[in-house]
Amino acid sequence: MSDNNHSRDVFDAIADPTRRQLIRLIAEAGEIPLHELTSHFQMGRTAVSKHLTILKEAGLVHDRKVGRETRFRLNAAPLREIQDWVAFYSRFWSMNMLRLNQLLEEEEE
């Protein structure tokens, strides 16, 4: 779907609500350690790590080691593909609503 070299589709990566929440938390924090991310969910560290791996495979997050801690930060660039897809359908619906309004106005006349 994209020209990027990521091993996972961005749409697939954001399909899960837990991963969307992870993206939001990381974006709001700028950079956040795994233990802080885990505290926001009712699942263990391993489950959160699996979700983060999927986001990393899609290129949406980067991680770095700081001592014994792993910190995550957002790479929003791959989200451009989703923004472009949504923008296409936004224009599609705007045009269709405009056409519908024109038809309704013509019928009133």
C-alpha positions, 0 to 999 in steps of 0.5 A: 500500500505504501512505498515505505520499507516497513514490514507491516502495513500502517492500516493494519498497525492502527486497526487495534484500539490498544495500538491507537491508544499507545500512539496517542500516549506516546505522542502526548508524552514525546518519549515514554518508558515501557513501564509508564505505557504499561500502567495505562492498560489492564494487560501485562508488559509482554502484551504491551510489548507485542503491540509496540512491536507491531507499531515498530514494524510499521515504522510508527514508533522508535525505541531506545535504551536508556540504562535498563529502560526502553523508551518509545517515541512516535514517528508520525510520518507513516500516518501520512498514508492514512491522512491521504486516504481519509482526505480522499474520502472527505473530498468524495463525500463533500462532492456528493453532498454538494451534488445532492444539495444541487439536486434538491435545489433544482427540485424545489424550483 
